[in-house]
Amino acid sequence: MASSALRRKTKWGGSTCMDKPTEIVPADCEHGVTAVASAAVPSTTVQVPPPPSTVKRANAFHRLIASTQRFRFFRNAATLTIGTAAAQGFSILAAPVLTRVCPALAIGQFALFTSFMSIAAVGVSLKYELGIVSAPSTSDAAHLTYASVILSIPVSIVCGIALYGAIHYSWFGFEGLPTYSAFLMSAVLFLIGIFAALRYWAIRNERFGFISRTIVGQHAARAFAQVCFGILFSGAGGLMTGELLGRAVGVSPLFRDVWPSVRKLSSDTSIRDFLHILKEYRKFVVYSLPSTFIDTVVANLPIPIIIKLYGLEDGAYFALVQKVLAVPLGLVSASVADTFHSSFARCARESPAQMRSLFKRTGFWLVAIGLVPSIVLIFFGRSIISVIFGSHWVVAGTLAALSTPWFLSQFVVSPLSRLVFVLHGQELKLIYDVVILTAMVVVTALAMWRHFTLFETVWAFSLSNAIGYAIYYLVLMRIVSKGTSLRDVRF
């Protein structure tokens, strides 16, 4: 009777399993009971595994995609690196001319100017530009780009006022700068803010060739202007004016080619929408801004400290070291960082399991690239500097050899640190930056207390920073490992 009752309830009216459609498989057909979708007997779905040939083709396809992504990464990195190397070549070619036409005093003053510029440039857009590449939508990225450009106006003015105060009240040796440098500083920082925001927009769209050409034009114009003004005026004012003109040339193609699309996407956005975007990405202000600011202070504070302790001439020696060593390595590192940032963000969105491999592979190649010139500078730095820049700059060669561990570790770790903006590990980076800044202050106090020589102070700076970057690398590995295991990473 139970069987006949089930037969009366069946949807298709049949009394056997063969009377119903084949997509529902009866569990007890052999007992003559018809299973129905709405019956109490649960149905089961049998999934047939794909044939081995299909699995092999799928694996081969995934391997092909992975190798294509790796090739695209190295191609983009090579594009930016070659362009950056060519751009920096103009600065390197101009340096021997500047050391012969400008006195060490003027180069020391310009070193003070660039130190303040590097530190202030960190916050000119409050670090909102760092969210452009990994923003989840094009509209968010456009709004962040537009907001970064607008924010650079008041921030650059405030920084110019701060420099004027440092000159007037003799802070950190900045009394050695002329008063008009504060006005030049505001203009330079505004151009830096525009350049950074529009460059990140171009990075998001993977226009690496365009970025490379822009960097080459900027450095060529800056080197030419500094040489011309240096010969005409033989002072720091000419070098500062050349810096301003070079930045303007670099911004021009970005503003002409990139800005219209950003403005079009943001034209219908209200102030309330912009405030919502700024609030949504406030983590960059809360964590990335102070973290990057401290990191930049650590990198640029030695020049004001050396000038304060030993004078403008010794500061000029160390400034030359940064120009011929830190700046080229830093620019090549920045090119790799841009490519790594873009590739890591895409990898985090599409294949998180590959993030650790990309991190290790990029670090390995950075070590391989930076190791050879580092060894050359350690053993032949004095001779190279003396021949290229003149015998009276031989002290800079010794400083370059002592600073090599610092700059090599910075060259390797700085590009990899971009991953914190993708995986939102800014809290750990901020803690690290506070620790390394404390170490810098301790080294400075020790140098003053023990009356270190110039060489001893530079070596202490180099060693403490190299150890700090090694620790930071381990912190980054921890962030990658943690981010790989999470599924709710926010992009």
VOPAGU-2260 file (C-alpha; in pm, 1 decimal, decimal comma):
REM VOPAGU-2260
SITE   aa  ch    i         X         Y         Z
SITE  MET   A    0       0,0       0,0       0,0
SITE  ALA   A    1     287,0     231,8      69,8
SITE  SER   A    2     411,8     166,6    -276,7
SITE  SER   A    3      77,0     238,0    -438,7
SITE  ALA   A    4      40,3     554,5    -232,5
SITE  LEU   A    5     367,8     679,4    -362,8
SITE  ARG   A    6     257,4     594,5    -715,2
SITE  ARG   A    7     -54,6     811,9    -677,2
SITE  LYS   A    8     159,5    1107,5    -557,7
SITE  THR   A    9     410,1    1091,2    -834,7
SITE  LYS   A   10     425,0    1398,8   -1056,3
SITE  TRP   A   11     437,5    1208,9   -1380,3
SITE  GLY   A   12     162,8     958,1   -1293,2
SITE  GLY   A   13     369,3     649,2   -1370,8
SITE  SER   A   14     417,0     352,4   -1145,8
SITE  THR   A   15     777,8     269,6   -1229,9
SITE  CYS   A   16    1107,3     446,4   -1228,6
SITE  MET   A   17    1125,0     446,6   -1607,1
SITE  ASP   A   18     810,7     666,8   -1630,9
SITE  LYS   A   19     988,8     980,9   -1494,2
SITE  PRO   A   20    1250,8    1208,4   -1649,4
SITE  THR   A   21    1609,3    1092,9   -1628,6
SITE  GLU   A   22    1751,8    1392,4   -1442,7
SITE  ILE   A   23    1614,2    1256,1   -1113,1
SITE  VAL   A   24    1771,6     924,8   -1020,7
SITE  PRO   A   25    1561,5     709,2    -780,7
SITE  ALA   A   26    1756,8     579,7    -483,0
SITE  ASP   A   27    1542,8     263,5    -438,8
SITE  CYS   A   28    1428,5     182,0    -788,9
SITE  GLU   A   29    1509,2    -183,6    -742,1
SITE  HIS   A   30    1237,3    -208,3    -478,9
SITE  GLY   A   31     970,1     -70,5    -712,2
SITE  VAL   A   32     935,5     265,4    -536,9
SITE  THR   A   33     918,8     577,5    -751,5
SITE  ALA   A   34    1123,4     872,2    -619,6
SITE  VAL   A   35     986,1    1219,1    -664,7
SITE  ALA   A   36    1158,6    1556,7    -625,0
SITE  SER   A   37     912,0    1655,6    -353,1
SITE  ALA   A   38     910,5    1316,1    -182,7
SITE  ALA   A   39    1070,4    1241,3     149,7
SITE  VAL   A   40    1342,9    1031,9      -9,7
SITE  PRO   A   41    1638,9    1266,7     -90,7
SITE  SER   A   42    1779,5    1258,4    -440,0
SITE  THR   A   43    2153,3    1238,4    -513,9
SITE  THR   A   44    2350,6    1385,8    -802,1
SITE  VAL   A   45    2638,4    1183,8    -940,6
SITE  GLN   A   46    2921,9    1400,1   -1072,4
SITE  VAL   A   47    3129,8    1231,5   -1335,9
SITE  PRO   A   48    3496,8    1341,3   -1319,9
SITE  PRO   A   49    3642,4    1483,7   -1639,2
SITE  PRO   A   50    3861,7    1254,5   -1844,5
SITE  PRO   A   51    4241,3    1270,5   -1782,9
SITE  SER   A   52    4302,8    1430,7   -2121,0
SITE  THR   A   53    4079,0    1726,4   -2027,7
SITE  VAL   A   54    4262,2    1770,3   -1695,1
SITE  LYS   A   55    4598,6    1772,1   -1872,6
SITE  ARG   A   56    4479,9    2033,1   -2122,2
SITE  ALA   A   57    4347,8    2253,0   -1838,8
SITE  ASN   A   58    4675,9    2228,4   -1647,1
SITE  ALA   A   59    4872,3    2313,7   -1958,1
SITE  PHE   A   60    4647,6    2613,1   -2018,6
SITE  HIS   A   61    4700,2    2741,0   -1662,1
SITE  ARG   A   62    5076,7    2696,9   -1697,0
SITE  LEU   A   63    5066,5    2893,3   -2022,3
SITE  ILE   A   64    4871,7    3175,0   -1853,0
SITE  ALA   A   65    5119,6    3184,7   -1562,1
SITE  SER   A   66    5420,3    3198,9   -1794,8
SITE  THR   A   67    5252,6    3474,4   -1998,6
SITE  GLN   A   68    5196,0    3678,9   -1683,3
SITE  ARG   A   69    5559,2    3633,2   -1581,1
SITE  PHE   A   70    5674,8    3741,7   -1926,6
SITE  ARG   A   71    5449,6    4047,8   -1912,7
SITE  PHE   A   72    5588,8    4138,6   -1569,8
SITE  PHE   A   73    5950,9    4123,3   -1685,2
SITE  ARG   A   74    5866,1    4306,3   -2008,7
SITE  ASN   A   75    5697,8    4589,4   -1818,9
SITE  ALA   A   76    5976,9    4604,2   -1562,5
SITE  ALA   A   77    6235,7    4614,5   -1841,7
SITE  THR   A   78    6046,7    4895,5   -2016,4
SITE  LEU   A   79    6044,9    5113,0   -1706,6
SITE  THR   A   80    6398,5    5017,7   -1604,0
SITE  ILE   A   81    6548,1    5099,4   -1944,5
SITE  GLY   A   82    6363,0    5428,4   -1956,1
SITE  THR   A   83    6467,9    5513,9   -1602,5
SITE  ALA   A   84    6829,5    5421,9   -1670,0
SITE  ALA   A   85    6828,9    5641,7   -1979,3
SITE  ALA   A   86    6668,6    5923,4   -1781,5
SITE  GLN   A   87    6917,6    5893,0   -1499,3
SITE  GLY   A   88    7198,1    5890,8   -1753,6
SITE  PHE   A   89    7131,4    6260,4   -1814,8
SITE  SER   A   90    7167,4    6334,1   -1443,3
SITE  ILE   A   91    7487,3    6129,6   -1419,5
SITE  LEU   A   92    7634,8    6307,6   -1723,0
SITE  ALA   A   93    7545,4    6645,3   -1574,7
SITE  ALA   A   94    7695,9    6569,4   -1231,8
SITE  PRO   A   95    8066,9    6596,0   -1333,1
SITE  VAL   A   96    7990,8    6932,1   -1495,6
SITE  LEU   A   97    7807,2    7060,2   -1189,3
SITE  THR   A   98    8087,2    6957,3    -952,1
SITE  ARG   A   99    8330,4    7164,8   -1160,3
SITE  VAL   A  100    8119,2    7475,7   -1224,3
SITE  CYS   A  101    7943,9    7493,9    -885,0
SITE  PRO   A  102    8126,2    7526,8    -551,6
SITE  ALA   A  103    8075,2    7263,3    -283,1
SITE  LEU   A  104    7881,4    7522,2     -81,3
SITE  ALA   A  105    7616,5    7554,8    -355,1
SITE  ILE   A  106    7587,2    7177,5    -392,9
SITE  GLY   A  107    7547,6    7148,1     -16,0
SITE  GLN   A  108    7267,9    7404,7     -22,3
SITE  PHE   A  109    7094,1    7222,9    -304,6
SITE  ALA   A  110    7129,3    6899,3    -106,0
SITE  LEU   A  111    6939,3    7063,5     180,1
SITE  PHE   A  112    6670,1    7172,5     -65,7
SITE  THR   A  113    6628,6    6823,7    -212,9
SITE  SER   A  114    6625,6    6663,5     133,6
SITE  PHE   A  115    6332,8    6877,9     242,1
SITE  MET   A  116    6165,7    6823,1     -96,6
SITE  SER   A  117    6193,3    6444,4     -69,1
SITE  ILE   A  118    6044,8    6441,6     279,6
SITE  ALA   A  119    5763,1    6686,2     201,5
SITE  ALA   A  120    5675,1    6511,6    -126,3
SITE  VAL   A  121    5562,6    6207,2      72,9
SITE  GLY   A  122    5253,4    6383,1     201,2
SITE  VAL   A  123    5175,4    6621,4     -83,0
SITE  SER   A  124    4866,9    6412,3    -176,2
SITE  LEU   A  125    4826,9    6252,1     169,2
SITE  LYS   A  126    4913,4    5913,9       5,6
SITE  TYR   A  127    4571,9    5875,2    -155,1
SITE  GLU   A  128    4751,7    5817,6    -485,4
SITE  LEU   A  129    4862,5    5476,9    -357,3
SITE  GLY   A  130    4505,3    5348,7    -380,5
SITE  ILE   A  131    4470,1    5428,9    -750,3
SITE  VAL   A  132    4631,7    5110,5    -883,2
SITE  SER   A  133    4443,2    4862,9    -663,9
SITE  ALA   A  134    4105,9    5043,1    -655,2
SITE  PRO   A  135    3826,4    4792,1    -733,3
SITE  SER   A  136    3657,9    5012,2    -994,4
SITE  THR   A  137    3764,1    5263,7   -1255,9
SITE  SER   A  138    3541,3    5531,7   -1105,2
SITE  ASP   A  139    3704,7    5494,9    -763,1
SITE  ALA   A  140    4048,6    5514,8    -922,8
SITE  ALA   A  141    3951,5    5829,4   -1116,0
SITE  HIS   A  142    3810,5    5992,9    -804,1
SITE  LEU   A  143    4126,8    5914,3    -608,5
SITE  THR   A  144    4340,7    6058,9    -889,1
SITE  TYR   A  145    4136,4    6376,9    -904,2
SITE  ALA   A  146    4137,6    6415,3    -526,1
SITE  SER   A  147    4515,6    6361,2    -511,2
SITE  VAL   A  148    4575,1    6642,7    -759,0
SITE  ILE   A  149    4344,8    6882,7    -572,3
SITE  LEU   A  150    4494,9    6800,1    -232,2
SITE  SER   A  151    4845,9    6878,3    -356,8
SITE  ILE   A  152    4760,0    7251,3    -382,8
SITE  PRO   A  153    4709,3    7335,3     -12,7
SITE  VAL   A  154    4967,1    7081,9     107,8
SITE  SER   A  155    5242,0    7225,9    -114,1
SITE  ILE   A  156    5167,5    7576,5      16,7
SITE  VAL   A  157    5186,3    7457,6     378,1
SITE  CYS   A  158    5518,5    7283,7     309,0
SITE  GLY   A  159    5662,3    7602,7     159,5
SITE  ILE   A  160    5564,0    7790,0     476,1
SITE  ALA   A  161    5725,1    7515,4     686,3
SITE  LEU   A  162    6052,6    7550,5     494,5
SITE  TYR   A  163    6045,2    7926,2     546,9
SITE  GLY   A  164    6007,8    7863,0     920,5
SITE  ALA   A  165    6299,2    7617,3     918,8
SITE  ILE   A  166    6517,5    7878,2     744,7
SITE  HIS   A  167    6410,3    8159,2     976,4
SITE  TYR   A  168    6451,5    7962,1    1301,6
SITE  SER   A  169    6766,1    7767,2    1195,7
SITE  TRP   A  170    6625,0    7415,2    1221,3
SITE  PHE   A  171    6848,8    7121,0    1117,3
SITE  GLY   A  172    7091,2    7343,4     927,9
SITE  PHE   A  173    6826,0    7483,0     693,3
SITE  GLU   A  174    6942,7    7835,5     774,5
SITE  GLY   A  175    7195,1    7777,0     497,7
SITE  LEU   A  176    6920,4    7807,8     235,6
SITE  PRO   A  177    6816,1    8140,0      80,6
SITE  THR   A  178    6467,5    8264,0     170,5
SITE  TYR   A  179    6334,1    8245,8    -186,3
SITE  SER   A  180    6384,9    7867,4    -184,8
SITE  ALA   A  181    6059,9    7838,2      14,9
SITE  PHE   A  182    5859,4    7975,6    -280,1
SITE  LEU   A  183    6038,1    7744,1    -523,4
SITE  MET   A  184    5964,1    7454,5    -289,3
SITE  SER   A  185    5587,0    7510,9    -304,1
SITE  ALA   A  186    5591,4    7513,6    -684,3
SITE  VAL   A  187    5808,4    7200,8    -708,1
SITE  LEU   A  188    5592,2    7008,5    -462,0
SITE  PHE   A  189    5274,0    7095,7    -650,5
SITE  LEU   A  190    5424,9    6953,8    -969,9
SITE  ILE   A  191    5538,4    6643,5    -781,6
SITE  GLY   A  192    5183,2    6587,5    -656,2
SITE  ILE   A  193    5036,8    6609,7   -1006,4
SITE  PHE   A  194    5304,9    6383,4   -1150,7
SITE  ALA   A  195    5258,8    6113,4    -884,1
SITE  ALA   A  196    4878,6    6099,6    -915,1
SITE  LEU   A  197    4872,5    6086,4   -1295,4
SITE  ARG   A  198    5159,9    5838,2   -1306,8
SITE  TYR   A  199    4970,4    5595,0   -1083,6
SITE  TRP   A  200    4668,7    5628,3   -1313,0
SITE  ALA   A  201    4892,5    5538,0   -1607,2
SITE  ILE   A  202    5035,3    5245,1   -1407,6
SITE  ARG   A  203    4684,4    5116,7   -1343,7
SITE  ASN   A  204    4627,9    5113,6   -1718,6
SITE  GLU   A  205    4972,7    4953,7   -1770,9
SITE  ARG   A  206    5099,9    5233,2   -1996,3
SITE  PHE   A  207    5458,7    5163,8   -1902,7
SITE  GLY   A  208    5607,6    5281,3   -2230,9
SITE  PHE   A  209    5440,4    5619,2   -2193,2
SITE  ILE   A  210    5561,9    5648,6   -1832,9
SITE  SER   A  211    5915,0    5559,8   -1938,9
SITE  ARG   A  212    5921,8    5830,1   -2207,3
SITE  THR   A  213    5785,6    6083,5   -1959,5
SITE  ILE   A  214    6059,1    6008,0   -1706,1
SITE  VAL   A  215    6328,3    6039,3   -1973,6
SITE  GLY   A  216    6196,1    6379,6   -2082,8
SITE  GLN   A  217    6175,1    6502,6   -1725,5
SITE  HIS   A  218    6533,0    6411,7   -1635,1
SITE  ALA   A  219    6677,2    6534,4   -1962,8
SITE  ALA   A  220    6514,2    6875,0   -1917,4
SITE  ARG   A  221    6617,7    6894,6   -1552,8
SITE  ALA   A  222    6981,6    6807,6   -1622,9
SITE  PHE   A  223    7003,6    7054,2   -1911,3
SITE  ALA   A  224    6843,9    7335,2   -1710,6
SITE  GLN   A  225    7065,2    7275,8   -1406,9
SITE  VAL   A  226    7381,5    7281,1   -1613,8
SITE  CYS   A  227    7278,1    7599,2   -1794,3
SITE  PHE   A  228    7167,8    7782,6   -1480,4
SITE  GLY   A  229    7465,6    7646,4   -1286,6
SITE  ILE   A  230    7705,3    7793,4   -1542,3
SITE  LEU   A  231    7521,4    8124,7   -1555,1
SITE  PHE   A  232    7473,5    8177,0   -1180,5
SITE  SER   A  233    7719,7    7930,0   -1021,2
SITE  GLY   A  234    7498,0    7893,7    -716,9
SITE  ALA   A  235    7220,8    7693,5    -552,9
SITE  GLY   A  236    6951,7    7917,2    -705,5
SITE  GLY   A  237    7032,6    7792,3   -1054,5
SITE  LEU   A  238    7013,4    7429,4    -942,1
SITE  MET   A  239    6676,5    7487,2    -774,5
SITE  THR   A  240    6539,1    7661,4   -1083,4
SITE  GLY   A  241    6655,7    7370,6   -1298,6
SITE  GLU   A  242    6473,1    7132,1   -1065,7
SITE  LEU   A  243    6152,0    7330,5   -1110,8
SITE  LEU   A  244    6177,3    7338,7   -1491,1
SITE  GLY   A  245    6253,1    6967,0   -1510,0
SITE  ARG   A  246    5946,4    6882,1   -1301,6
SITE  ALA   A  247    5729,7    7102,4   -1523,9
SITE  VAL   A  248    5850,8    6924,6   -1837,9
SITE  GLY   A  249    5774,1    6586,8   -1679,5
SITE  VAL   A  250    5419,3    6684,6   -1584,7
SITE  SER   A  251    5329,0    6832,0   -1925,4
SITE  PRO   A  252    5273,4    6505,7   -2122,0
SITE  LEU   A  253    5088,3    6345,9   -1831,4
SITE  PHE   A  254    4861,3    6645,1   -1792,5
SITE  ARG   A  255    4797,2    6659,0   -2166,8
SITE  ASP   A  256    4740,1    6285,7   -2221,5
SITE  VAL   A  257    4610,0    6144,3   -1892,3
SITE  TRP   A  258    4429,0    6425,3   -1715,2
SITE  PRO   A  259    4138,3    6460,1   -1965,2
SITE  SER   A  260    4020,1    6103,4   -1903,7
SITE  VAL   A  261    4041,9    6149,0   -1526,7
SITE  ARG   A  262    3850,4    6476,2   -1541,6
SITE  LYS   A  263    3583,2    6322,6   -1765,4
SITE  LEU   A  264    3522,6    6034,0   -1524,7
SITE  SER   A  265    3507,4    6272,2   -1227,4
SITE  SER   A  266    3311,5    6558,0   -1384,8
SITE  ASP   A  267    2971,4    6445,6   -1252,2
SITE  THR   A  268    3098,7    6361,9    -904,1
SITE  SER   A  269    2977,5    6576,1    -616,2
SITE  ILE   A  270    3181,5    6696,3    -323,4
SITE  ARG   A  271    2992,5    6451,4    -105,7
SITE  ASP   A  272    3105,5    6163,7    -327,3
SITE  PHE   A  273    3467,1    6278,6    -305,0
SITE  LEU   A  274    3443,0    6296,9      72,5
SITE  HIS   A  275    3300,3    5945,5      73,8
SITE  ILE   A  276    3595,2    5819,6    -132,7
SITE  LEU   A  277    3846,0    5993,2      94,9
SITE  LYS   A  278    3677,1    5840,4     397,7
SITE  GLU   A  279    3670,2    5495,7     242,8
SITE  TYR   A  280    4044,5    5508,3     168,3
SITE  ARG   A  281    4143,1    5687,3     489,8
SITE  LYS   A  282    4368,2    5395,9     584,8
SITE  PHE   A  283    4628,5    5535,3     348,4
SITE  VAL   A  284    4629,9    5859,1     549,2
SITE  VAL   A  285    4616,9    5693,4     889,9
SITE  TYR   A  286    4884,7    5431,1     830,7
SITE  SER   A  287    5060,0    5476,6     494,7
SITE  LEU   A  288    5125,7    5850,1     532,2
SITE  PRO   A  289    5303,2    5840,9     868,6
SITE  SER   A  290    5476,6    5515,9     778,1
SITE  THR   A  291    5611,3    5642,5     445,2
SITE  PHE   A  292    5691,3    5979,7     599,7
SITE  ILE   A  293    5906,2    5818,1     868,5
SITE  ASP   A  294    6069,6    5594,9     607,8
SITE  THR   A  295    6157,5    5897,4     393,5
SITE  VAL   A  296    6283,8    6093,5     693,8
SITE  VAL   A  297    6517,9    5806,0     775,8
SITE  ALA   A  298    6649,9    5808,9     416,3
SITE  ASN   A  299    6693,3    6187,7     390,4
SITE  LEU   A  300    6769,4    6302,4     744,3
SITE  PRO   A  301    7142,8    6215,1     727,6
SITE  ILE   A  302    7219,1    6511,6     498,9
SITE  PRO   A  303    7078,7    6778,1     737,4
SITE  ILE   A  304    7243,3    6597,3    1029,3
SITE  ILE   A  305    7581,5    6581,2     855,0
SITE  ILE   A  306    7555,6    6947,5     754,3
SITE  LYS   A  307    7462,7    7041,1    1110,6
SITE  LEU   A  308    7752,8    6840,2    1258,5
SITE  TYR   A  309    8026,3    6883,5     998,3
SITE  GLY   A  310    7925,4    7174,1     770,1
SITE  LEU   A  311    7794,7    7232,4     418,0
SITE  GLU   A  312    8106,7    7100,3     244,4
SITE  ASP   A  313    8094,1    6757,0     408,4
SITE  GLY   A  314    7721,0    6756,9     346,1
SITE  ALA   A  315    7795,7    6814,5     -21,6
SITE  TYR   A  316    8019,9    6504,8     -25,4
SITE  PHE   A  317    7741,8    6286,4     108,9
SITE  ALA   A  318    7491,8    6454,0    -124,3
SITE  LEU   A  319    7710,8    6354,9    -419,1
SITE  VAL   A  320    7703,9    5997,0    -291,2
SITE  GLN   A  321    7324,4    6003,7    -295,6
SITE  LYS   A  322    7321,6    6152,9    -644,3
SITE  VAL   A  323    7556,6    5902,3    -807,4
SITE  LEU   A  324    7459,8    5598,5    -599,3
SITE  ALA   A  325    7125,5    5627,1    -421,8
SITE  VAL   A  326    6938,9    5814,5    -693,9
SITE  PRO   A  327    7020,4    5577,2    -985,8
SITE  LEU   A  328    6953,7    5268,1    -775,5
SITE  GLY   A  329    6644,8    5432,8    -633,0
SITE  LEU   A  330    6500,0    5518,1    -973,5
SITE  VAL   A  331    6560,3    5169,8   -1112,7
SITE  SER   A  332    6411,7    5033,7    -792,0
SITE  ALA   A  333    6111,3    5264,7    -834,6
SITE  SER   A  334    6056,2    5134,6   -1188,7
SITE  VAL   A  335    6054,8    4776,9   -1064,1
SITE  ALA   A  336    5828,9    4887,2    -777,4
SITE  ASP   A  337    5571,7    5030,9   -1019,6
SITE  THR   A  338    5563,9    4708,0   -1217,6
SITE  PHE   A  339    5560,5    4493,2    -904,3
SITE  HIS   A  340    5275,1    4699,4    -760,0
SITE  SER   A  341    5063,3    4651,4   -1071,2
SITE  SER   A  342    5144,6    4280,4   -1108,1
SITE  PHE   A  343    5101,0    4204,1    -739,6
SITE  ALA   A  344    4761,9    4377,9    -729,5
SITE  ARG   A  345    4644,3    4179,2   -1032,6
SITE  CYS   A  346    4786,9    3859,0    -885,1
SITE  ALA   A  347    4607,1    3921,2    -555,2
SITE  ARG   A  348    4278,1    3967,0    -739,1
SITE  GLU   A  349    4308,2    3675,2    -979,5
SITE  SER   A  350    4549,5    3416,5    -832,3
SITE  PRO   A  351    4640,0    3481,7    -466,5
SITE  ALA   A  352    4834,4    3156,1    -442,8
SITE  GLN   A  353    5100,4    3305,2    -674,3
SITE  MET   A  354    5172,7    3609,8    -455,3
SITE  ARG   A  355    5450,3    3446,1    -254,8
SITE  SER   A  356    5623,7    3320,8    -568,5
SITE  LEU   A  357    5610,7    3668,4    -727,1
SITE  PHE   A  358    5749,8    3823,3    -407,5
SITE  LYS   A  359    6046,6    3585,5    -385,1
SITE  ARG   A  360    6123,4    3597,7    -756,8
SITE  THR   A  361    6129,1    3978,2    -764,3
SITE  GLY   A  362    6351,8    3992,7    -455,9
SITE  PHE   A  363    6599,5    3748,8    -609,9
SITE  TRP   A  364    6637,4    3949,9    -928,9
SITE  LEU   A  365    6675,9    4275,7    -737,0
SITE  VAL   A  366    6965,3    4126,4    -539,2
SITE  ALA   A  367    7125,1    3998,9    -860,0
SITE  ILE   A  368    7095,4    4340,1   -1027,6
SITE  GLY   A  369    7227,3    4543,4    -734,7
SITE  LEU   A  370    7508,8    4317,1    -619,5
SITE  VAL   A  371    7756,8    4379,7    -901,7
SITE  PRO   A  372    7767,4    4763,1    -886,3
SITE  SER   A  373    7778,7    4740,0    -506,2
SITE  ILE   A  374    8091,9    4525,4    -514,9
SITE  VAL   A  375    8252,3    4762,3    -765,7
SITE  LEU   A  376    8185,0    5063,2    -542,3
SITE  ILE   A  377    8321,9    4893,8    -231,9
SITE  PHE   A  378    8659,6    4821,6    -392,3
SITE  PHE   A  379    8693,4    5099,7    -650,8
SITE  GLY   A  380    8466,5    5378,0    -522,7
SITE  ARG   A  381    8742,0    5624,9    -435,4
SITE  SER   A  382    8913,8    5592,0    -772,9
SITE  ILE   A  383    8590,0    5613,8    -971,7
SITE  ILE   A  384    8466,2    5925,1    -789,6
SITE  SER   A  385    8806,0    6094,1    -813,6
SITE  VAL   A  386    8837,2    6039,1   -1187,6
SITE  ILE   A  387    8481,9    6137,9   -1277,6
SITE  PHE   A  388    8415,1    6429,3   -1043,6
SITE  GLY   A  389    8762,6    6558,6    -965,4
SITE  SER   A  390    9029,2    6482,0    -708,7
SITE  HIS   A  391    8880,9    6722,4    -451,4
SITE  TRP   A  392    8571,0    6495,9    -430,6
SITE  VAL   A  393    8764,8    6182,9    -329,4
SITE  VAL   A  394    8604,6    6191,3      16,9
SITE  ALA   A  395    8273,1    6114,3    -152,3
SITE  GLY   A  396    8424,4    5790,4    -286,1
SITE  THR   A  397    8499,4    5669,0      64,6
SITE  LEU   A  398    8147,8    5763,4     176,8
SITE  ALA   A  399    8002,7    5571,2    -120,1
SITE  ALA   A  400    8188,7    5255,4     -19,2
SITE  LEU   A  401    8072,1    5288,0     342,2
SITE  SER   A  402    7711,4    5346,0     233,6
SITE  THR   A  403    7688,1    5047,4      -1,6
SITE  PRO   A  404    7516,8    4804,0     243,8
SITE  TRP   A  405    7251,1    5066,8     317,3
SITE  PHE   A  406    7171,6    5145,0     -46,6
SITE  LEU   A  407    7179,1    4781,4    -161,0
SITE  SER   A  408    6930,2    4672,3     105,8
SITE  GLN   A  409    6709,9    4971,1      22,3
SITE  PHE   A  410    6726,8    4884,9    -348,4
SITE  VAL   A  411    6601,8    4531,5    -280,0
SITE  VAL   A  412    6337,4    4588,9     -13,6
SITE  SER   A  413    6175,6    4918,8    -118,9
SITE  PRO   A  414    6000,8    4782,8    -432,5
SITE  LEU   A  415    5873,2    4481,2    -240,1
SITE  SER   A  416    5721,7    4708,0      25,3
SITE  ARG   A  417    5450,4    4811,8    -223,1
SITE  LEU   A  418    5264,9    4493,2    -131,6
SITE  VAL   A  419    5149,8    4648,5     196,8
SITE  PHE   A  420    4924,5    4881,3      -4,8
SITE  VAL   A  421    4758,0    4580,4    -169,1
SITE  LEU   A  422    4729,1    4350,5     133,3
SITE  HIS   A  423    4665,3    4634,4     378,4
SITE  GLY   A  424    4959,1    4559,7     606,4
SITE  GLN   A  425    5024,9    4924,8     686,7
SITE  GLU   A  426    5003,1    4867,9    1062,3
SITE  LEU   A  427    5308,7    4639,6    1067,3
SITE  LYS   A  428    5503,3    4873,5     841,2
SITE  LEU   A  429    5426,5    5170,1    1065,7
SITE  ILE   A  430    5562,1    4984,3    1368,1
SITE  TYR   A  431    5878,6    4899,9    1176,4
SITE  ASP   A  432    5928,8    5259,5    1061,0
SITE  VAL   A  433    5898,9    5392,5    1416,1
SITE  VAL   A  434    6164,4    5144,4    1529,8
SITE  ILE   A  435    6409,2    5235,3    1250,3
SITE  LEU   A  436    6358,9    5608,8    1310,2
SITE  THR   A  437    6437,7    5551,9    1677,0
SITE  ALA   A  438    6755,9    5372,3    1572,8
SITE  MET   A  439    6849,6    5671,7    1353,2
SITE  VAL   A  440    6802,6    5910,9    1644,6
SITE  VAL   A  441    7013,7    5685,1    1868,0
SITE  VAL   A  442    7294,4    5677,9    1610,0
SITE  THR   A  443    7285,3    6058,1    1582,0
SITE  ALA   A  444    7298,7    6101,1    1959,3
SITE  LEU   A  445    7583,6    5851,2    1981,4
SITE  ALA   A  446    7776,7    6035,7    1709,2
SITE  MET   A  447    7739,7    6363,8    1897,6
SITE  TRP   A  448    7826,2    6211,3    2235,4
SITE  ARG   A  449    8129,6    6012,6    2117,6
SITE  HIS   A  450    8241,7    6280,5    1869,5
SITE  PHE   A  451    8238,4    6046,5    1570,2
SITE  THR   A  452    8427,1    6142,4    1259,3
SITE  LEU   A  453    8238,1    6187,1     932,8
SITE  PHE   A  454    8329,9    5835,8     818,8
SITE  GLU   A  455    8225,8    5675,4    1148,5
SITE  THR   A  456    7889,7    5850,5    1143,0
SITE  VAL   A  457    7813,8    5746,3     784,5
SITE  TRP   A  458    7914,6    5386,3     857,5
SITE  ALA   A  459    7686,3    5380,3    1163,9
SITE  PHE   A  460    7398,1    5510,1     951,4
SITE  SER   A  461    7469,2    5250,2     682,9
SITE  LEU   A  462    7490,1    4954,3     918,8
SITE  SER   A  463    7177,0    5042,1    1119,1
SITE  ASN   A  464    6969,8    5092,9     803,0
SITE  ALA   A  465    7093,2    4769,6     640,8
SITE  ILE   A  466    6990,6    4573,1     949,6
SITE  GLY   A  467    6656,4    4753,0     953,1
SITE  TYR   A  468    6581,6    4665,5     589,9
SITE  ALA   A  469    6670,2    4301,3     654,6
SITE  ILE   A  470    6414,7    4294,8     936,6
SITE  TYR   A  471    6162,0    4468,1     712,3
SITE  TYR   A  472    6204,2    4197,4     448,4
SITE  LEU   A  473    6101,5    3938,2     706,9
SITE  VAL   A  474    5800,2    4153,0     798,3
SITE  LEU   A  475    5696,7    4163,7     431,6
SITE  MET   A  476    5726,4    3785,9     404,5
SITE  ARG   A  477    5494,9    3759,1     703,6
SITE  ILE   A  478    5240,8    3991,6     539,7
SITE  VAL   A  479    5248,0    3789,9     215,6
SITE  SER   A  480    5204,8    3459,7     400,2
SITE  LYS   A  481    4914,2    3599,1     596,8
SITE  GLY   A  482    4753,8    3757,8     288,7
SITE  THR   A  483    4780,9    3437,5      87,2
SITE  SER   A  484    4579,9    3244,9     347,1
SITE  LEU   A  485    4299,4    3503,9     366,3
SITE  ARG   A  486    3999,5    3505,8     133,7
SITE  ASP   A  487    3854,2    3836,6     244,3
SITE  VAL   A  488    4137,9    4056,9     128,9
SITE  ARG   A  489    4000,0    4395,2      33,4
SITE  PHE   A  490    4107,8    4549,0    -296,3
